[in-house]
Amino acid sequence: MKKLILKILFLSLIIFAPVSAMAGVSVHVDIPLPPLIIFPVPPVPVVIPETDVYAVPDVQEDIFFYGGWWWRPWEGRWYRSHYYDRGWAF
């Protein structure tokens, strides 16, 4: 009789185990990166007067250099990279 009670108790613990222990969470955020800017030669930035910000003239897109990073706005967000032609991150 004890064995039957123990078996029933064991099976009930397995069947009614908390489901939350098996739950998982997954979050995915997709932020598109700006299109590449193709430079035939490395850009020559010029300092914006009375600032520590450099701008790249003679390109359609705005691209700046400040604090060791290249910066560029795109679709309402600012992206930065250590390289002027790749590695942009939001």
Buried (B, 14 or more C-beta within 10 A) or exposed (E): EEEEEEEEEEEEEEEEEEEEEEEEEEEEEEEEEBEEBEEEEEBEBEEEEEEEBBBBEEEEEEBBBBEEEBBBEBEEEEBBBEEBBEEBEE
